[in-house]
Every structure is written in C-alpha cells, then in structure tokens.
C-alpha cells in the first residue's frame, strides 16, 4: 500500500524523471485502470499516466506466475504464510 506521503513523493519523482528524460522502469501486475484505485486524486493519476504513456514502451507479459509455479513445488510447511495456493 502506498501511503499519502509516499504518493506525493512518487508523483514528484515521476514528474522529475519525465521532465529530465530519465529512463524509468515500472513493473506491476496492475493494469493502468487499477492505478486509480491505489493512487489518488484522479487528476494526479491522469497526469502521471499521461507522462508515462507519452514516452513509453509497454511490454505486456502474460502467462503463469513463476513465483506461483516455484511455490507450488515447495512442501506446504516451507511455503511463506502469504502463499495461499
């Protein structure tokens, strides 16, 4: 979860990187439409996504999660408590 102060810093960082044309890699399992649920307010998310999409190359990777595959081979007693499969 991104807390309020972290959101402000994240927006500032992305704005600075956009304005100075710094390379940025963002990896997420959330589509852009879900960013509005996590990051608010909407107008700031709109600005952020506009900057990201303006000079980006989106690589969409589909398929099974390697983490899930790895964890499913571990004995249940060795799986982390957050793993629920």
Helices and strands as residue ranges (DSSP letters): H 4-19, H 32-38, H 42-54, H 66-72, G 76-78
